Amino acid sequence: MPPDSPTVPADTWSDLVSAALVGTARRSVPEPAGLPEVRRDDPALALLDRAALAAVRLRAGRVPARVEPDDPGRLPPAAPDTAPAVPAAAARRLASLLEGDLPLLREWADLAARRGMVVPTDLLPAVLNRGARDHDLGRALARVVGERGRWLAAVSSRWAYLERHTHTGEFTVEKWRAQGAENRRALLEAREPLLSPADESLLEEAMADRSSRVRGIALALLAQLPDTERGRRLADLARRHVTLRDGAVEISPPEVADPDVPAALGLSAATGTREEIREERLWALVTHAPLDCWLGRLGADPDEVAAAASAHPELLDTLANAAVVQRRPDWARALLPALFQRLSRRHHVRSSRAHALVGLLPPDDQCAWALEHAKQVSPGTRGATALLSVVECVECPWSPDLGQIVADVLIGAENSDSGLAALAHAAETRMPPELHPRIAEAARTRLGPPSDQPDRDAQRVAEILRGLAEKLRFRHEMHKEFH
């Protein structure tokens, strides 16, 4: 791999621009560090050459240099892209989105990936730079940069994240040890969707890392692996402290002096009161112990375990957290009814794990779950507020049926419904975009005939609906550009 470019001084480009504005007759031509030498008798031509070299360095990520065909340090040719580039209109849309709305960028990448299309080559540097600024977006964009994007990513360490997101082979302990601290953390985060039992030794190595963040990520990933030695140890420990006697759950947090729990979890020295330390260790233990260890202990199946835990809100929340950490949709389905019942008693969705549990379900199941609850919400007084706690959990695109119910509630909402703006905001990126004409018409209806003067609340609601209609129209056009 070619060496990375040296750090570019922040004022390199501005110095060149200033010299051009003032004129080379009145100011000497700047010589930015790290650029190849330019020999010109005419200062104006020298300035233009240096500006061209600086522009190439900024776009390509490495110092421009001459490389001979037999140079061992040269980049190999890029493999040809077999996937087609997105249509021209979709490419223009991408260029306009790169510095804008993150959810829309993710949706654009998803549309391209589902159609097996890739980013045009001229946009690859900007796309790779945008992905470097956001971990989740980088993962989404990695699916649509194609062979040339992966080839280009080898040019700069700034774009090294792409290799982590596309690496499918075994990541060995030896490779792990060769990485810097920040790279070790990033490698673990990128490893999650590719996780396999072969990674157990790497994750055990990571559990001894100096960084608490690295240890925490490693512990969470180990919890997702089935039938590990660490999992069996944690299950044995957890069952010592949570039991079922005469149909009731009994909880006894581990003693502070007990070394087994912090050793098994890789916990650092604890701070706080004795009771706080005991509680913290107990819930960390329940979170990471394999969920199936409670079958036959607290209940015959996940539904029975959830029912037994419902009498203990903290235990229920911790089992929900365990389902999220361990990525268990079967346990999510069992725990959601009890958690959602608490939401209906004015617990906010963001203060529970219900939101994350719904996210574990496949998109069709998420929408079906929300649709079942949404049908119980009546348009009118506080309908938007009531529906918000349901659909806020569903971050995938909504099904047509769910979208229609949300549209009904938005259109029929009272002007005073405090949840209207938040529900409309949730709908901007999830409602089927073809509903934009219906929402736009509802906005016009709120304002009444042109001769009438709508009250302030009606104007506010009309603005909310008009903003939603515009966002849906934008997305509708974006979808059409891929056909």
VMD Tcl script that draws the C-alpha trace (Angstrom):
set ca {
  {0.00 0.00 0.00}
  {1.42 3.44 -0.85}
  {2.33 5.64 2.11}
  {-0.26 8.07 3.36}
  {0.06 11.73 2.49}
  {1.84 13.90 5.05}
  {-0.43 16.11 7.09}
  {-1.63 18.97 4.89}
  {-1.33 22.39 6.55}
  {-4.75 23.97 6.89}
  {-3.66 27.14 5.09}
  {-2.06 25.45 2.03}
  {-4.95 26.08 -0.34}
  {-5.76 29.52 1.05}
  {-2.12 30.60 0.54}
  {-2.26 29.56 -3.10}
  {-5.59 31.35 -3.61}
  {-4.27 34.51 -1.93}
  {-1.23 34.54 -4.19}
  {-3.48 34.20 -7.24}
  {-5.71 37.06 -6.09}
  {-2.87 39.42 -5.26}
  {-0.84 38.46 -8.33}
  {2.58 36.84 -8.66}
  {4.10 40.21 -9.53}
  {3.38 41.43 -5.99}
  {3.70 38.20 -4.02}
  {6.04 35.21 -4.25}
  {4.54 31.83 -5.15}
  {3.95 29.69 -2.01}
  {5.74 26.33 -1.86}
  {3.44 23.99 0.14}
  {5.27 21.23 1.96}
  {4.92 17.69 0.66}
  {4.26 18.52 -3.01}
  {6.63 17.43 -5.82}
  {9.05 20.13 -6.91}
  {7.85 22.43 -9.70}
  {10.43 24.12 -11.98}
  {8.97 27.00 -13.98}
  {10.51 30.26 -15.10}
  {7.08 31.90 -15.17}
  {5.75 32.38 -11.57}
  {2.15 32.33 -12.80}
  {2.63 28.90 -14.39}
  {4.40 27.64 -11.25}
  {1.45 28.81 -9.16}
  {-1.03 27.00 -11.41}
  {1.04 23.79 -11.34}
  {1.24 23.84 -7.53}
  {-2.49 24.50 -7.26}
  {-3.18 21.54 -9.56}
  {-0.93 19.27 -7.47}
  {-2.56 20.44 -4.24}
  {-6.04 19.81 -5.69}
  {-5.07 16.29 -6.74}
  {-3.66 15.60 -3.29}
  {-6.87 16.79 -1.63}
  {-9.07 14.64 -3.90}
  {-6.90 11.53 -4.19}
  {-5.55 11.37 -0.65}
  {-1.86 10.89 -1.46}
  {1.08 12.95 -2.69}
  {1.13 13.08 -6.52}
  {4.23 11.34 -7.82}
  {5.54 9.60 -10.93}
  {5.45 5.79 -10.69}
  {7.12 3.55 -13.22}
  {5.34 0.38 -14.40}
  {7.84 -1.91 -12.63}
  {7.82 0.04 -9.34}
  {6.96 -2.48 -6.56}
  {5.24 0.27 -4.55}
  {2.75 1.18 -7.26}
  {-0.97 0.59 -6.89}
  {-2.21 -2.44 -8.83}
  {-4.90 -1.66 -11.39}
  {-8.43 -1.57 -10.06}
  {-10.57 -4.60 -10.81}
  {-13.40 -3.79 -13.22}
  {-16.82 -3.13 -11.75}
  {-19.35 -5.67 -12.98}
  {-22.24 -3.85 -11.27}
  {-23.82 -0.95 -13.18}
  {-23.51 2.63 -11.95}
  {-26.66 4.28 -10.68}
  {-28.66 6.34 -13.21}
  {-27.48 9.90 -13.82}
  {-30.41 11.44 -11.93}
  {-29.68 9.24 -8.88}
  {-26.01 10.27 -9.04}
  {-26.96 13.95 -9.03}
  {-29.21 13.30 -6.05}
  {-26.33 11.63 -4.20}
  {-24.03 14.60 -4.85}
  {-26.64 16.92 -3.33}
  {-27.09 14.66 -0.28}
  {-23.45 14.14 0.68}
  {-23.34 17.13 3.02}
  {-26.95 16.89 4.07}
  {-29.52 14.61 5.68}
  {-28.03 11.41 7.13}
  {-31.25 9.30 7.02}
  {-31.77 10.23 3.38}
  {-28.19 9.21 2.56}
  {-28.75 5.83 4.19}
  {-31.99 5.41 2.23}
  {-30.21 6.31 -1.01}
  {-27.52 3.69 -0.28}
  {-30.18 1.10 0.52}
  {-32.01 1.80 -2.75}
  {-28.79 1.41 -4.72}
  {-27.75 -1.76 -2.87}
  {-31.13 -3.43 -3.37}
  {-30.80 -2.86 -7.12}
  {-27.18 -4.04 -7.28}
  {-25.91 -0.63 -8.40}
  {-22.75 1.28 -7.45}
  {-21.63 4.89 -7.00}
  {-20.19 6.58 -10.13}
  {-16.38 6.77 -10.04}
  {-16.25 10.58 -10.01}
  {-18.18 10.66 -6.71}
  {-16.14 7.97 -4.94}
  {-13.68 10.30 -3.11}
  {-16.52 12.43 -1.71}
  {-18.52 9.33 -0.76}
  {-15.54 7.74 1.01}
  {-14.88 10.98 2.90}
  {-18.52 11.17 4.00}
  {-18.51 7.58 5.19}
  {-15.36 8.20 7.25}
  {-17.29 10.74 9.37}
  {-20.04 8.35 10.45}
  {-19.55 4.68 11.37}
  {-23.06 3.47 10.50}
  {-23.18 5.44 7.27}
  {-19.77 4.01 6.30}
  {-21.20 0.52 6.68}
  {-24.16 1.43 4.43}
  {-21.96 3.06 1.78}
  {-19.56 0.10 1.77}
  {-22.26 -1.88 -0.05}
  {-22.40 0.51 -3.01}
  {-18.83 1.69 -3.72}
  {-17.99 -1.33 -5.88}
  {-14.57 -2.68 -6.80}
  {-13.17 0.74 -7.65}
  {-14.26 2.16 -4.33}
  {-12.52 -0.66 -2.47}
  {-9.42 -0.12 -4.62}
  {-9.43 3.61 -3.96}
  {-9.83 3.08 -0.21}
  {-6.32 1.59 -0.14}
  {-4.89 5.02 -0.96}
  {-5.55 6.68 2.41}
  {-5.76 5.55 6.03}
  {-8.81 7.84 6.33}
  {-10.68 5.38 4.14}
  {-9.38 2.23 5.84}
  {-12.78 1.76 7.49}
  {-14.03 0.36 4.18}
  {-11.78 -2.70 4.44}
  {-13.12 -3.36 7.92}
  {-16.70 -3.28 6.66}
  {-16.02 -5.57 3.68}
  {-13.52 -8.00 5.23}
  {-15.20 -11.43 5.30}
  {-12.32 -13.71 6.26}
  {-11.07 -14.70 9.68}
  {-9.51 -11.88 11.65}
  {-6.66 -13.43 13.60}
  {-5.21 -12.57 17.00}
  {-1.91 -11.76 15.28}
  {-3.57 -9.15 13.06}
  {-5.38 -7.78 16.12}
  {-2.14 -7.31 18.06}
  {-0.61 -5.37 15.16}
  {-3.31 -2.67 15.33}
  {-3.29 0.62 17.24}
  {-5.78 1.22 20.05}
  {-8.32 3.14 17.95}
  {-8.15 0.57 15.15}
  {-8.71 -2.28 17.60}
  {-11.96 -0.68 18.74}
  {-13.10 0.03 15.18}
  {-12.24 -3.51 14.07}
  {-14.40 -4.99 16.79}
  {-17.33 -2.72 15.93}
  {-17.08 -3.66 12.25}
  {-16.77 -7.36 13.09}
  {-20.28 -7.69 14.54}
  {-22.23 -8.46 11.32}
  {-19.53 -11.00 10.33}
  {-19.25 -12.65 13.75}
  {-18.62 -16.42 13.89}
  {-17.46 -18.98 16.52}
  {-13.97 -18.70 15.01}
  {-13.74 -15.20 16.55}
  {-13.91 -16.45 20.14}
  {-10.13 -16.47 20.66}
  {-9.82 -12.93 19.28}
  {-12.59 -11.69 21.58}
  {-11.01 -13.39 24.59}
  {-7.78 -11.59 23.74}
  {-9.71 -8.31 23.53}
  {-11.13 -8.88 27.00}
  {-7.63 -8.20 28.34}
  {-7.26 -4.90 26.44}
  {-6.26 -1.77 28.35}
  {-9.23 0.15 26.94}
  {-12.49 -0.28 28.84}
  {-14.40 0.51 25.61}
  {-12.64 -2.32 23.79}
  {-13.35 -4.71 26.68}
  {-17.02 -3.68 26.70}
  {-17.43 -4.29 22.95}
  {-15.62 -7.64 23.22}
  {-17.86 -8.74 26.08}
  {-21.00 -7.81 24.12}
  {-19.78 -9.72 21.05}
  {-18.87 -12.75 23.14}
  {-22.43 -12.72 24.46}
  {-23.66 -13.20 20.89}
  {-21.61 -16.36 20.35}
  {-23.35 -19.63 21.25}
  {-21.88 -22.21 23.60}
  {-18.71 -20.44 24.74}
  {-16.74 -21.29 27.87}
  {-17.24 -17.75 29.16}
  {-20.99 -18.04 28.56}
  {-21.19 -21.22 30.59}
  {-19.31 -19.58 33.49}
  {-21.62 -16.55 33.42}
  {-24.72 -18.78 33.32}
  {-23.56 -20.68 36.41}
  {-22.89 -17.41 38.23}
  {-26.20 -15.81 37.20}
  {-28.25 -18.78 38.42}
  {-26.70 -18.42 41.86}
  {-28.23 -14.95 42.25}
  {-31.62 -15.20 40.48}
  {-33.89 -18.11 41.37}
  {-37.56 -19.08 41.40}
  {-39.05 -20.29 44.68}
  {-42.73 -21.16 45.12}
  {-43.59 -19.36 41.89}
  {-41.86 -16.08 42.86}
  {-38.51 -14.73 41.65}
  {-35.87 -14.26 44.35}
  {-32.89 -11.96 43.65}
  {-29.69 -11.81 45.73}
  {-26.97 -9.52 44.32}
  {-23.38 -10.84 44.58}
  {-21.31 -9.70 47.55}
  {-18.71 -7.00 46.93}
  {-15.97 -9.31 48.19}
  {-16.95 -12.07 45.71}
  {-14.21 -12.00 43.03}
  {-15.93 -14.31 40.55}
  {-18.37 -11.86 38.93}
  {-15.95 -8.97 38.20}
  {-13.34 -11.46 36.97}
  {-15.81 -13.16 34.60}
  {-17.07 -9.83 33.26}
  {-13.71 -8.05 33.06}
  {-14.97 -5.28 35.34}
  {-12.55 -2.65 36.60}
  {-12.40 -1.47 40.22}
  {-15.88 -0.46 41.35}
  {-16.91 2.83 42.91}
  {-20.03 3.72 44.86}
  {-21.81 2.35 47.89}
  {-21.81 -1.33 48.73}
  {-25.41 -1.72 47.54}
  {-24.75 0.18 44.30}
  {-21.78 -2.05 43.49}
  {-23.77 -5.22 44.20}
  {-26.68 -4.08 42.01}
  {-24.39 -2.99 39.16}
  {-22.60 -6.35 39.13}
  {-25.84 -8.30 39.25}
  {-27.38 -6.53 36.26}
  {-24.13 -6.73 34.26}
  {-24.11 -10.46 34.98}
  {-27.74 -10.97 33.90}
  {-27.15 -8.91 30.75}
  {-24.26 -11.08 29.56}
  {-25.29 -14.52 30.81}
  {-26.83 -16.54 27.93}
  {-30.58 -15.92 27.98}
  {-31.36 -19.60 27.51}
  {-29.87 -20.29 30.95}
  {-33.21 -19.11 32.40}
  {-35.21 -21.79 30.59}
  {-36.18 -24.40 33.13}
  {-35.03 -22.00 35.85}
  {-37.54 -19.14 35.68}
  {-39.91 -20.65 33.13}
  {-40.31 -23.30 30.46}
  {-40.01 -20.83 27.56}
  {-39.18 -17.12 27.02}
  {-42.84 -16.11 27.51}
  {-42.96 -17.74 30.95}
  {-39.62 -16.20 31.92}
  {-40.92 -12.74 30.89}
  {-44.09 -13.27 32.92}
  {-42.08 -14.27 36.01}
  {-39.77 -11.26 35.61}
  {-42.65 -8.79 35.22}
  {-42.99 -8.49 38.99}
  {-39.42 -7.12 39.11}
  {-39.11 -4.08 36.77}
  {-35.30 -3.97 36.99}
  {-35.00 -7.67 36.16}
  {-37.40 -7.25 33.23}
  {-35.39 -4.29 31.92}
  {-32.13 -6.21 32.32}
  {-33.46 -9.25 30.47}
  {-34.56 -6.86 27.71}
  {-31.07 -5.38 27.66}
  {-29.66 -8.92 27.44}
  {-31.88 -9.63 24.42}
  {-30.51 -6.48 22.72}
  {-26.87 -7.23 23.56}
  {-27.19 -10.89 22.53}
  {-29.28 -10.08 19.43}
  {-32.13 -12.50 20.26}
  {-35.36 -11.80 18.31}
  {-37.13 -14.75 20.00}
  {-36.59 -13.19 23.42}
  {-37.51 -9.75 22.08}
  {-40.94 -11.06 21.05}
  {-41.49 -12.55 24.52}
  {-40.40 -9.44 26.44}
  {-42.10 -6.76 24.33}
  {-45.68 -7.18 25.64}
  {-44.67 -6.59 29.27}
  {-42.41 -3.65 28.37}
  {-44.97 -2.05 26.08}
  {-47.62 -2.31 28.77}
  {-45.42 -0.08 30.91}
  {-45.08 2.39 28.04}
  {-48.87 2.76 27.99}
  {-48.61 3.92 31.60}
  {-46.64 7.02 30.56}
  {-43.17 5.45 30.44}
  {-41.44 7.08 27.48}
  {-40.32 4.72 24.72}
  {-36.74 6.06 24.81}
  {-36.43 5.32 28.53}
  {-37.02 1.58 28.02}
  {-35.50 -1.13 25.85}
  {-38.75 -1.58 23.89}
  {-37.38 0.56 21.07}
  {-34.26 -1.60 20.68}
  {-36.21 -4.85 21.07}
  {-38.52 -3.99 18.17}
  {-35.41 -3.23 16.11}
  {-34.27 -6.84 16.53}
  {-37.29 -8.11 14.59}
  {-37.28 -8.45 10.79}
  {-38.83 -5.40 9.07}
  {-42.10 -7.19 8.21}
  {-42.47 -8.31 11.84}
  {-41.72 -4.80 13.12}
  {-44.47 -3.34 10.96}
  {-46.92 -6.13 11.86}
  {-46.25 -5.55 15.56}
  {-46.78 -1.79 15.21}
  {-49.88 -2.26 13.05}
  {-51.52 -4.42 15.72}
  {-51.05 -1.68 18.32}
  {-51.78 1.19 15.92}
  {-55.24 -0.20 15.15}
  {-56.16 0.49 18.77}
  {-55.46 4.22 18.37}
  {-58.36 6.42 17.32}
  {-57.80 9.55 15.21}
  {-58.74 12.69 17.08}
  {-57.90 13.81 20.59}
  {-54.27 12.94 21.41}
  {-54.29 10.26 18.70}
  {-50.88 11.38 17.43}
  {-49.41 11.27 20.93}
  {-50.77 7.75 21.53}
  {-49.55 6.46 18.15}
  {-46.10 7.99 18.55}
  {-45.07 5.55 21.30}
  {-45.84 2.69 18.89}
  {-44.34 3.81 15.59}
  {-41.29 5.47 17.20}
  {-40.05 1.92 17.83}
  {-40.14 1.03 14.11}
  {-37.15 2.53 12.33}
  {-37.42 0.45 9.16}
  {-39.58 1.65 6.25}
  {-43.25 1.33 7.17}
  {-45.55 -1.06 5.35}
  {-48.34 0.49 3.24}
  {-50.96 -0.50 5.85}
  {-49.02 1.05 8.72}
  {-48.33 4.17 6.65}
  {-52.04 4.61 5.91}
  {-52.98 4.37 9.61}
  {-50.34 6.96 10.54}
  {-51.64 9.21 7.74}
  {-55.19 8.83 9.06}
  {-54.10 9.89 12.55}
  {-52.04 12.84 11.28}
  {-54.87 14.10 9.10}
  {-57.48 13.72 11.84}
  {-55.33 15.01 14.73}
  {-56.62 17.85 16.86}
  {-54.70 21.12 16.57}
  {-53.80 20.84 20.24}
  {-52.31 17.33 20.00}
  {-48.78 17.77 21.38}
  {-47.49 14.62 19.65}
  {-48.36 15.79 16.14}
  {-44.98 17.35 15.27}
  {-43.00 14.37 16.60}
  {-45.20 11.86 14.75}
  {-44.79 13.83 11.51}
  {-41.03 13.91 12.05}
  {-40.94 10.12 12.51}
  {-42.99 9.75 9.31}
  {-40.59 11.83 7.20}
  {-38.12 8.99 6.64}
  {-40.34 5.92 7.23}
  {-43.80 6.57 5.72}
  {-44.27 5.26 2.15}
  {-43.33 8.32 0.05}
  {-46.19 7.83 -2.42}
  {-48.52 9.20 0.28}
  {-47.20 12.74 -0.25}
  {-50.24 13.98 -2.27}
  {-52.62 12.91 0.49}
  {-50.61 14.72 3.18}
  {-50.26 17.84 0.99}
  {-54.03 17.95 0.47}
  {-54.58 17.63 4.23}
  {-52.28 20.62 4.78}
  {-54.34 22.71 2.35}
  {-57.58 21.59 4.00}
  {-56.35 22.73 7.42}
  {-56.01 26.27 6.12}
  {-59.57 26.31 4.76}
  {-60.77 28.50 1.85}
  {-58.43 31.34 0.81}
  {-61.01 33.87 2.03}
  {-60.85 32.53 5.60}
  {-58.20 33.54 8.10}
  {-57.05 30.34 9.86}
  {-56.21 30.52 13.53}
  {-52.64 30.16 14.76}
  {-52.98 26.49 15.75}
  {-54.40 25.56 12.36}
  {-51.51 27.36 10.65}
  {-49.00 25.49 12.83}
  {-50.55 22.11 11.96}
  {-50.72 23.03 8.27}
  {-46.99 23.87 8.33}
  {-46.19 20.53 9.99}
  {-48.16 18.61 7.37}
  {-46.75 20.70 4.52}
  {-43.19 19.98 5.70}
  {-43.93 16.26 5.86}
  {-45.47 16.33 2.37}
  {-42.36 18.03 0.97}
  {-40.03 15.45 2.55}
  {-42.18 12.59 1.22}
  {-42.25 14.16 -2.24}
  {-38.45 14.43 -2.18}
  {-38.14 10.75 -1.26}
  {-40.72 9.76 -3.89}
  {-38.65 11.45 -6.59}
  {-35.49 9.79 -5.22}
  {-37.11 6.35 -5.49}
  {-38.27 7.03 -9.05}
  {-34.72 7.91 -10.13}
  {-33.63 4.29 -9.62}
  {-36.19 2.90 -12.08}
}
mol new
graphics top color blue
foreach p $ca { graphics top sphere $p radius 0.5 }
foreach p [lrange $ca 0 end-1] q [lrange $ca 1 end] { graphics top cylinder $p $q radius 0.2 }
display resetview
